[in-house]
Amino acid sequence: MQDEAYLVTGALGCIGAWVLKHLVERNAEVISADLSTDPVRPRLIMDECQIERVDWRILDVTDTEAVKALVAEAGVTRIIHLAGLQIPFCKANPPLGAAVNVVGTVNMFEAALASGTSGLAYASSLAAFGPASGYDSWPLGDDAPPDPRTLYGVYKVANEQAASVYATDSGVGSVGLRPCVVYGVGRDQGVTADFAKAILAAVAGVPFHIRSGGIVPMQHASDVARMFIGCADANVKQARVCNMRNDVIAVADFVKRLTAIFPDARITHNVEDEFPFPADLGDDGLQDILGNVPHTPLEDAVRQDAAMYRDLLDRDQIDLKQLKQ
């Protein structure tokens, strides 16, 4: 791994933190790129020796020349691009959302083209699809027609299509991954973070309400991180876009399993609204690239997260204010 140098954008987010952790554990050279160098979330899951192994950089992904310069100067061989603004931020400020989510992604392709990097994996989203009622073939394939209902989803579709053009016109291969309901230590923003927060609340012994209902596709952040790393390592020559699947589960069943582990947990959930995106997703494309798709069984992942949350609470290293809605 010493000959590889990984650039991880959006590295201070939940998935980014887990990507850093796994790469450091593989003894890879890792460059973290974000708007800060304060590793708040990485520190939740990494020890200080691991934190010191990371090259922490400040980077505005909308700055084309800065992105290209960093990739060239650091000798980056593989890019894992996670930087982006989520649905509510894109709705509140569409120009900034487009700049970060679209221009920022195009800049990664430009940098990969200029420097000849070997692998590029980037975050797309389930939000590229429309409501489940608009589809009639299940499980939903990678090539199902996009039907975004948010600006965030529109931006993600634009990135998937730009990736196809870069592969055709310039030979820059890539893999776009569509995370769904990602849970795990460090997940603390967005409505779908409620599943991670429910585990924290169960450990802390405080009530919590999951604002989602219906059936959801869930992936643990550690598994998602390993998927991104595997796709960046795969030397894909085309533009591939892949769904993620892992646990497809009713929210009510998730709460039931959680309370089976924590009988005193006071967790409720939305019983009126359905999950706004398709849940029954096919992951044949991801299996084709990775072989074995990383998947920690739900109960095992919950217990692992619970142990980490308990340790963080005992050391006063996690703020329960995130549980307020």
PyMOL commands that set and color helices and strands:
alter all, ss='L'
color gray80, all
select helices_A, chain A and resi 14-25+40-45+48-52+64-73+87-92+94-115+126-128+132-134+151-170+191-204+221-233+251-261+284-290+298-314+320-323
alter helices_A, ss='H'
color red, helices_A
select strands_A, chain A and resi 5-9+29-34+55-58+78-81+119-123+174-178+181-183+208-210+215-220+239-243+247-250+267-269
alter strands_A, ss='S'
color yellow, strands_A
deselect
rebuild
show_as cartoon
